[in-house]
């Protein structure tokens, strides 16, 4: 089943989504420049989980408040969050530091070395190289499991910390304040573990203070070793530097292999158990997906596609020249500050496409049947029991949570506006029209952006008692409706359509029957001859609704109608409350 949401939303002067120069984002569509709001901006503004660690203490948005406990974190600070969890459990500081260093390496990044140097200095908390979507309770659960692993299998716990990776992180920290170029830094990082274990004596012979290097022994995994290696290399002339970071020899390769810590018996099972069932694919992860380069986090295919919002008409960015007066200036009335800001005003078309089955699957993935196993094997029996629990309990709960997610997302998409420059423009404008299309047979998505390939234009004001097809908003909705009507007829699209507009009498969802040459079809007389009168517009929505709905104590509206139309055996009131989360927040 596919659920598509189309919105026409007119904004007063604003700068909701800026480019690198501070101007409102634009694009060219239909041969003219349009105003644009990026899909990333729309998703962030709707999802907005709030941030208690931010200096502004930003509160969660409508969607996050409604789905409390089921909204994850998009963060680099998983290592720091786990460290906090371990501190609460009274774990030794050295072990906390080791865990933090280890977790810094669980995801890779394509960023250039040192790219985040300035940010790391401003925020010294340990972080991964890339953003990861996690459940807010994951860090606390992982901390508890690490403590349990240390108590039950200390050898596996020590091996998990991985000294080679940890030492690389220590060296990288020391390189931040060095004078090496990027290629040199990369070479040093690649050879740091080799130098520590095989070339410290050689480094000692080249050092200005050889006794400092000589104090370090094999596996001296601490910041002092990293500092000595970096500072010593920095003092060497080019020829000696290049010699130290040369490729490893076969004897060195053998030495590293022989001296490297070996995984203790049962380590793979211990590591698997450590990360098992920590995914907690909460509502926003199920909607927007997750993609990482970490082996510890499964990728999640996004159930929701979001288009860049574009204006239905040609748009021109304008310049606001403004000044600020110095209240205590002696000259009086003179500007203490002069600047310019760009803005525009546009009527946007927004499009969201939700794969219902993918959303349900993401919330409760179906257990995979073991391959190449006999029907009477223990693995198959375990799977059968797990699959029964999924079919009887997990999937039905996921269906209800998916319906809850859809309803609250629809409300938030309609009522949430990007925050860009809002203190200067306060462009909080409701959608003029919302179309929700439910396709139960087939999953072929259809964007109606081509309704505006020819820009909508303001023609004039209609009489009050007629549908508005001439103002900018009215013309946009009229073009939209006519395009939807013709696309459905041309491609035989079968779907249920729910239309909400403000107000309905002014903005109906309608299309016009046309002749082969594109002219509006004429009314025919008793003899089948055309008259001069055009056929009236066809209003084709399955149901028209005056209100958005979804609120307690308010008339039912679009939200209630959509949830009921899913034919899942329950109404919005049955699923509005998302219930408790699968994991407690850290």
For each residue, the residues with C-beta under 8 A, 3 or more apart:
1: 356 357 438 439 440 443 566
2: 353 354 355 356 438 439 442 443 444 445
3: 353 354 356 406 436 437 438 439 562
4: 351 352 353 354 436 437 439 445 446
5: 350 351 352 353 354 410 413 434 435 436 437
6: 349 350 351 434 435 436 437 448 480
7: 348 349 350 351 413 414 431 433 434 435
8: 312 347 348 349 431 432 433 434 473 476 477 480
9: 309 347 348 350 429 430 431 432
10: 346 347 348 429 432 472 473 476
11: 14 16 345 346 347 348 417 427 429
12: 345 425 427 429
13: 318 343 344 345 425 427
14: 11 24 343 344 345 420 421 422 425 427
15: 18 22 23 24 341 342 343 344 420 421 424 425
16: 11 24 37 41 417 418 419 420 421 422 427
17: 24 25 36 37 38 41 418 420
18: 15 21 22 23 24 25 420 421
19: 22 23 24 25 26
20:
21: 18
22: 15 18 19 341 342
23: 15 18 19 26 317 342
24: 14 15 16 17 18 19 35 36 317 342 343 344
25: 17 18 19 35 36 37 38
26: 19 23 33 34 35 36 315 317
27: 33 34 36 308 310
28: 31 32 33 34
29: 32 34 310 449 452 453
30: 34 452 453 454 455
31: 28
32: 28 29 314 455
33: 26 27 28 314 315 316
34: 26 27 28 29 30 310 311 313 314 315 346
35: 24 25 26 310 311 315 317 344 346 348
36: 17 24 25 26 27 308 309 310 311
37: 16 17 25 41 42 308 309 348 350 418
38: 17 25 41 42 308
39: 42 43 306 307 308 309
40: 43 44
41: 16 17 37 38 44 45 418 420
42: 37 38 39 45 46 306 309 350 413 418
43: 39 40 46 47 288 306
44: 40 41 47 48 418
45: 41 42 48 61 416 417 418 419
46: 42 43 61 63 409 412 413 416
47: 43 44 61 63 64 71 284 287 288
48: 44 45 58 60 61 63 64 416
49: 60 61 64 71 72 73 284
50: 58 59 60 61 64
51: 54 57 58
52: 57
53:
54: 51 57 58
55:
56:
57: 51 52 54
58: 48 50 51 54
59: 50
60: 48 49 50 64 65 68 71
61: 45 46 47 48 49 50 64 65 412 416
62: 65 66 408 411 412 415 416
63: 46 47 48 66 67 71 408 409 411 412 416
64: 47 48 49 50 60 61 67 68 71
65: 60 61 62 68
66: 62 63 408 411 412 578
67: 63 64 70 71 283 284 404 405 408 578
68: 60 64 65 71 578
69: 578 580 581 585
70: 67 282 283 284 401 405 578 581
71: 47 49 60 63 64 67 68 136 282 283 284
72: 49 133 134 135 136 280 282 284 285
73: 49 133 134 135 136
74: 131 132 133
75: 78 81 127 131 132 134
76: 127 128 129 130 131 132
77: 80 81 125 126 127
78: 75 81 82 103 106 127 128 132 134 138 139
79: 82 83 99 100 101 103 104 125 126 127 128
80: 77 83 84 100 125 126 127
81: 75 77 78 84 85 139 140 586
82: 78 79 85 86 99 100 103 139 142 143 146
83: 79 80 86 87 96 97 99 100 126
84: 80 81 87 88 139 143 586
85: 81 82 88 89 139 140 142 143 144 586
86: 82 83 89 91 95 96 99 143 146 147
87: 83 84 90 91 96
88: 84 85 143
89: 85 86 143 144 147
90: 87
91: 86 87 95 96 147 150
92: 95 96
93: 96 97
94: 97 98
95: 86 91 92 98 99 150
96: 83 86 87 91 92 93 99 100
97: 83 93 94 100 101
98: 94 95 101 102 161 166
99: 79 82 83 86 95 96 102 103 146 161
100: 79 80 82 83 96 97 103 104 126
101: 79 97 98 104 105 126 161 165 166 169 170
102: 98 99 105 106 160 161 162 165 166
103: 78 79 82 99 100 106 126 128
104: 79 100 101 126 127 128 129 169
105: 101 102 162 165 166 168 169
106: 78 102 103 128 294 295 296 297
107: 128 129 130 132 292 293 294 297
108: 129 130 293 294
109: 129 130 293
110:
111: 115 116 129 130
112: 115 182
113: 172 175 182 185 186 189
114: 117 175 176 182 185
115: 111 112
116: 111 119 120 129
117: 114 120 121 176
118: 121 122
119: 116 122 123
120: 116 117 123 124 127 176
121: 117 118 124 176
122: 118 119
123: 119 120 127
124: 120 121
125: 77 79 80
126: 77 79 80 83 100 101 103 104
127: 75 76 77 78 79 80 104 120 123
128: 76 78 79 103 104 106 107 131 132 294
129: 76 104 107 108 109 111 116
130: 76 107 108 109 111 292 293
131: 74 75 76 128
132: 74 75 76 78 107 128 290 292 294 297
133: 72 73 74 284 285 288 289 290 300
134: 72 73 75 78 138 139 280 297
135: 72 73 138 278 279 280 281 282 285 581 582 583
136: 71 72 73 139 581 583 585 586
137: 140 141 280 581 582 583 584 585 586
138: 78 134 135 141 142 278 280 583 586
139: 78 81 82 84 85 134 136 142 143 586
140: 81 85 137 143 144 583 584 585 586
141: 137 138 144 145 278 583
142: 82 85 138 139 145 146 274 275 278
143: 82 84 85 86 88 89 139 140 146 147
144: 85 89 140 141 147 148
145: 141 142 148 149 273 274
146: 82 86 99 142 143 149 150 157 160 274
147: 86 89 91 143 144 150 151
148: 144 145 151 152
149: 145 146 152 153 156 157 160 270 274
150: 91 95 146 147 153 154 157
151: 147 148 154
152: 148 149
153: 149 150 156 157 264 266 270
154: 150 151 157 158
155: 158 159 264 267
156: 149 153 159 160 263 264 266 267 270 271
157: 146 149 150 153 154 160 161
158: 154 155 161 261
159: 155 156 162 261 263 264 267
160: 102 146 149 156 157 270 271 274
161: 98 99 101 102 157 158 166
162: 102 105 159 165 166
163: 166 167 219 221 261
164: 167 168 193 260
165: 101 102 105 162 168 169
166: 98 101 102 105 161 162 163 169 170 221
167: 163 164 170 171 192 193 196 221 225 226
168: 105 164 165 171 172 189 192 193
169: 101 104 105 165 166 172 173
170: 101 166 167 173 174 221 222 223 225 226
171: 167 168 174 175 188 189 192 226 229 230
172: 113 168 169 175 176 189
173: 169 170 176 223 226
174: 170 171 177 178 223 226 227 229 230 231
175: 113 114 171 172 178 180 185 188 189 230
176: 114 117 120 121 172 173
177: 174
178: 174 175 185 230 234
179: 234
180: 175 184 185 188 233 234
181: 184 185
182: 112 113 114 185 186
183: 186 187
184: 180 181 187 188 241
185: 113 114 175 178 180 181 182 188 189
186: 113 182 183 189 190
187: 183 184 190 191 245
188: 171 175 180 184 185 191 192 229 230 233 245
189: 113 168 171 172 175 185 186 192
190: 186 187 245
191: 187 188 194 195 244 245 248
192: 167 168 171 188 189 195 196 226 229
193: 164 167 168 196 197 256
194: 191 197 198 199 248 252 256
195: 191 192 198 199 200 203 229 244 245
196: 167 192 193 200 216 218 219 220 225 229
197: 193 194 200 218 219 255 256 259
198: 194 195 248 252 255 256
199: 194 195 202 203 244
200: 195 196 197 203 204 213 214 216 218
201: 204 205 214
202: 199 205 206 244
203: 195 199 200 206 207 213 229 232 233 244
204: 200 201 207 210 213 214
205: 201 202 210
206: 202 203 232 236 240 244
207: 203 204 210 212 213 232 235 236
208: 232 235
209: 212 213
210: 204 205 207 213 214
211: 214 215
212: 207 209 215 228 232
213: 200 203 204 207 209 210 216 228 232
214: 200 201 204 210 211
215: 211 212
216: 196 200 213 220 224 225 228
217: 220
218: 196 197 200 259
219: 163 196 197 259
220: 196 216 217 224 225
221: 163 166 167 170 225
222: 170 225 226
223: 170 173 174 226 227
224: 216 220 227 228
225: 167 170 196 216 220 221 222 228 229
226: 167 170 171 173 174 192 222 223 229 230
227: 174 223 224 230 231
228: 212 213 216 224 225 231 232
229: 171 174 188 192 195 196 203 225 226 232 233
230: 171 174 175 178 188 226 227 233 234
231: 174 227 228 234 235
232: 203 206 207 208 212 213 228 229 235 236
233: 180 188 203 229 230 236 241 244 245
234: 178 179 180 230 231
235: 207 208 231 232
236: 206 207 232 233 240 241 244
237: 240 241
238: 241 242
239: 242 243
240: 206 236 237 243 244
241: 184 233 236 237 238 244 245
242: 238 239 245 246
243: 239 240 246
244: 191 195 199 202 203 206 233 236 240 241
245: 187 188 190 191 195 233 241 242
246: 242 243
247:
248: 191 194 198 252 253 256
249: 252 253
250: 253 254
251: 254 255
252: 194 198 248 249 255 256
253: 248 249 250 256 257
254: 250 251 257 258
255: 197 198 251 252 258 259
256: 193 194 197 198 248 252 253 259 260
257: 253 254 260
258: 254 255
259: 197 218 219 255 256
260: 164 256 257
261: 158 159 163
262:
263: 156 159 267 268
264: 153 155 156 159 267
265:
266: 153 156 269 270
267: 155 156 159 263 264 270 271
268: 263 271 272
269: 266 272 273
270: 149 153 156 160 266 267 273 274
271: 156 160 267 268 274 275
272: 268 269 275 276
273: 145 269 270 276
274: 142 145 146 149 160 270 271
275: 142 271 272 278 296
276: 272 273
277: 280
278: 135 138 141 142 275
279: 135 297 298 300
280: 72 134 135 137 138 277 285 581 582 583
281: 135 285 286 300 362 363 365
282: 70 71 72 135 285 286 581 582
283: 67 70 71 286 287 363 401 404 405 578
284: 47 49 67 70 71 72 133 287 288
285: 72 133 135 280 281 282 288 289 290 300 362
286: 281 282 283 300 303 359 362 363 402 405
287: 47 283 284 302 303 304 354 359 362 405 409
288: 43 47 133 284 285 302 304
289: 133 285 299 300 301 302 303 362
290: 132 133 285 297 298 299 300
291: 299 300
292: 107 130 132 297 299
293: 107 108 109 130
294: 106 107 108 128 132 297
295: 106
296: 106 275
297: 106 107 132 134 279 290 292 294
298: 279 290
299: 289 290 291 292
300: 133 279 281 285 286 289 290 291 362
301: 289 358 362
302: 287 288 289 305 358
303: 286 287 289 354 355 356 358 359 362
304: 287 288 352 353 354 355 359 409
305: 302 352 353 354 445
306: 39 42 43 351 352
307: 39 350 351 352 447 449
308: 27 36 37 38 39
309: 9 36 37 39 42 348 349 350
310: 27 29 34 35 36 348 349 449 452
311: 34 35 36 314 315 346 347 348 349 452
312: 8 346 347 348 349 451 452 455 456 472 476 479 480
313: 34 346 347 452 455 456 457 472 476
314: 32 33 34 311 455
315: 26 33 34 35 311 344 345 346
316: 33 344
317: 23 24 26 35 342 343 344
318: 13 342 343 344
319: 340 341 342
320: 340 341 342 343
321: 338 340
322: 338 339 340 341
323: 335 337 338 339
324: 335 336 337
325: 329 333 334 335 336
326: 329 334 335 336 337
327:
328:
329: 325 326 332 333 334 336
330:
331: 334
332: 329
333: 325 329
334: 325 326 329 331
335: 323 324 325 326 338
336: 324 325 326 329
337: 323 324 326
338: 321 322 323 335
339: 322 323
340: 319 320 321 322
341: 15 22 319 320 322 421 424
342: 15 22 23 24 317 318 319 320
343: 13 14 15 24 317 318 320 421 425
344: 13 14 15 24 35 315 316 317 318
345: 11 12 13 14 315
346: 10 11 34 35 311 312 313 315
347: 8 9 10 11 311 312 313 432 456 472 473 476
348: 7 8 9 10 11 35 37 309 310 311 312
349: 6 7 8 309 310 311 312 448 449 451 452 476 480
350: 5 6 7 9 37 42 307 309 413
351: 4 5 6 7 306 307 447 448 449
352: 4 5 304 305 306 307 413
353: 2 3 4 5 304 305 445 447
354: 2 3 4 5 287 303 304 305 359 406 409
355: 2 303 304 358 359 443
356: 1 2 3 303 359 360 402 406 566
357: 1 360 361 443
358: 301 302 303 355 361 362
359: 286 287 303 304 354 355 356 362 363 402 405 406
360: 356 357 363 364 395 398 399 402
361: 357 358 364 365 366
362: 281 285 286 287 289 300 301 303 358 359 365
363: 281 283 286 359 360 398 401 402 405
364: 360 361 390 394 395 397 398
365: 281 361 362
366: 361 387 390 395
367: 383 386 387 390
368: 383
369: 380 383 387
370: 373 377 379 380 383
371:
372:
373: 370 377 379 380
374: 377 380
375: 380
376: 380 381
377: 370 373 374 380 381
378: 381 382
379: 370 373 382 383
380: 369 370 373 374 375 376 377 383 384
381: 376 377 378 384 385
382: 378 379 385 386
383: 367 368 369 370 379 380 386 387
384: 380 381 387 388
385: 381 382 388 389
386: 367 382 383 389 390
387: 366 367 369 383 384 390 391
388: 384 385 391 392
389: 385 386 392 393 394
390: 364 366 367 386 387 393 394 395
391: 387 388 394 395
392: 388 389 396
393: 389 390 396 397
394: 364 389 390 391 397 398
395: 360 364 366 390 391 398 399
396: 392 393 399 400
397: 364 393 394 400 401
398: 360 363 364 394 395 401 402
399: 360 395 396 402 403 568
400: 396 397 403 404 570 574 575
401: 70 283 363 397 398 404 405 575 578 579
402: 286 356 359 360 363 398 399 405 406
403: 399 400 406 407 563 566 568 570 572 575
404: 67 283 400 401 407 408 575 576 577 578
405: 67 70 283 286 287 359 363 401 402 408 409 578
406: 3 354 356 359 402 403 409 410 562 563
407: 403 404 410 411 550 559 562 563 572 575 576
408: 62 63 66 67 404 405 411 412 550 578
409: 46 63 287 304 354 405 406 412 413
410: 5 406 407 413 414 436 548 550 558 559 562
411: 62 63 66 407 408 414 415 548 550 559
412: 46 61 62 63 66 408 409 415 416
413: 5 7 42 46 350 352 409 410 416
414: 7 410 411 430 431 434 548
415: 62 411 412 430 548
416: 45 46 48 61 62 63 412 413
417: 11 16 45 422 427 428 429
418: 16 17 37 41 42 44 45 422
419: 16 45 422
420: 14 15 16 17 18 41
421: 14 15 16 18 341 343 424 425
422: 14 16 417 418 419 425 426 427 428
423: 426
424: 15 341 421
425: 12 13 14 15 343 421 422
426: 422 423
427: 11 12 13 14 16 417 422
428: 417 422
429: 9 10 11 12 417
430: 9 414 415 502
431: 7 8 9 414 434 502
432: 8 9 10 347 473 476 477 501 502 507
433: 7 8 477 480 499 500 501 502 507 509
434: 5 6 7 8 414 431 499 500 501 548 558
435: 5 6 7 480 484 497 498 499 509 541
436: 3 4 5 6 410 497 498 558 562
437: 3 4 5 6 446 495 496 497 498
438: 1 2 3 495 496 498 562 565 566
439: 1 2 3 4 442 443 444 493 494 495
440: 1 495 496 567
441: 494
442: 2 439
443: 1 2 355 357 439
444: 2 439
445: 2 4 305 353
446: 4 437 487 491 493
447: 307 351 353 450
448: 6 349 351 451 480 483 484 487
449: 29 307 310 349 351 452 453
450: 447 453 483
451: 312 349 448 479 480 482 483 484
452: 29 30 310 311 312 313 349 449 455 456 476 479 480
453: 29 30 449 450
454: 30 479
455: 30 32 312 313 314 452
456: 312 313 347 452 472 475 476 479
457: 313 472 475
458: 470 471 472 475
459: 470 475
460: 470
461: 470 471
462: 466 467 468 469 470 471 474
463: 466
464:
465:
466: 462 463 469
467: 462 474 478 505 506 507 508 510 537
468: 462 471 473 474 477 478 506 507
469: 462 466 474 475 478
470: 458 459 460 461 462 474 475
471: 458 461 462 468 474 475
472: 10 312 313 347 456 457 458 475 476
473: 8 10 347 432 468 476 477 507
474: 462 467 468 469 470 471 477 478 506 507
475: 456 457 458 459 469 470 471 472 478 479
476: 8 10 312 313 347 349 432 452 456 472 473 479 480
477: 8 432 433 468 473 474 480 481 501 507 509
478: 467 468 469 474 475 481 482 510
479: 312 451 452 454 456 475 476 482 483
480: 6 8 312 349 433 435 448 451 452 476 477 483 484
481: 477 478 484 485 508 509 510 511
482: 451 478 479 485 486 510 511 512
483: 448 450 451 479 480 486 487 511
484: 435 448 451 480 481 487 488 509 511
485: 481 482 488 489 510 511 512 538 540
486: 482 483 489 490 511 514
487: 446 448 483 484 490 491 493
488: 484 485 491 492 493 495 540
489: 485 486 492
490: 486 487
491: 446 487 488
492: 488 489
493: 439 446 487 488
494: 439 441
495: 437 438 439 440 488
496: 437 438 440 542 565
497: 435 436 437 509 540 541 542 543
498: 435 436 437 438 541 542 543 544 545 558 561 562 565
499: 433 434 435 504 508 509 541 543 544 545
500: 433 434 504 544 545 546 547 548 557 558
501: 432 433 434 477 504 506 507 508 509 544
502: 430 431 432 433 507
503: 506 507 546
504: 499 500 501 507 508 544 545 546
505: 467 508
506: 467 468 474 501 503
507: 432 433 467 468 473 474 477 501 502 503 504
508: 467 481 499 501 504 505 537 539 544
509: 433 435 477 481 484 497 499 501 539 540 541 544
510: 467 478 481 482 485 537 538 539 540
511: 481 482 483 484 485 486 537 538 540
512: 482 485 520 521 534 535 537 538
513: 520 521 535 538
514: 486 518 519 520 521
515: 518 519 520 521
516:
517:
518: 514 515
519: 514 515 522
520: 512 513 514 515 534 535
521: 512 513 514 515 534 535
522: 519 530 531 532 533 534 535
523: 530 531 533 534 535
524: 527 528 529 530 531
525: 528 529 531
526:
527: 524
528: 524 525
529: 524 525
530: 522 523 524
531: 522 523 524 525
532: 522
533: 522 523
534: 512 520 521 522 523
535: 512 513 520 521 522 523
536:
537: 467 508 510 511 512
538: 485 510 511 512 513
539: 508 509 510 544
540: 485 488 497 509 510 511
541: 435 497 498 499 509 544
542: 496 497 498
543: 497 498 499 561
544: 498 499 500 501 504 508 509 539 541
545: 498 499 500 504 549 557 558 561
546: 500 503 504 555 557
547: 500 554 555 556 557 558
548: 410 411 414 415 434 500 557 558 559
549: 545 554 555 556 557 558 559 560 561 572
550: 407 408 410 411 557 558 559 560 572 576
551: 554
552:
553:
554: 547 549 551 557
555: 546 547 549
556: 547 549 560 561 572
557: 500 545 546 547 548 549 550 554 560 561
558: 410 434 436 498 500 545 547 548 549 550 561 562
559: 407 410 411 548 549 550 562 563 572
560: 549 550 556 557 563 564 571 572
561: 498 543 545 549 556 557 558 564 565
562: 3 406 407 410 436 438 498 558 559 565 566
563: 403 406 407 559 560 566 568 570 571 572 575
564: 560 561 571 572
565: 438 496 498 561 562
566: 1 356 403 438 562 563
567: 440
568: 399 403 563
569:
570: 400 403 563 574 575
571: 560 563 564 574 575
572: 403 407 549 550 556 559 560 563 564 575 576
573: 576
574: 400 570 571
575: 400 401 403 404 407 563 570 571 572
576: 404 407 550 572 573
577: 404
578: 66 67 68 69 70 283 401 404 405 408
579: 401
580: 69
581: 69 70 135 136 137 280 282 584 585
582: 135 137 280 282
583: 135 136 137 138 140 141 280
584: 137 140 581
585: 69 136 137 140 581
586: 81 84 85 136 137 138 139 140
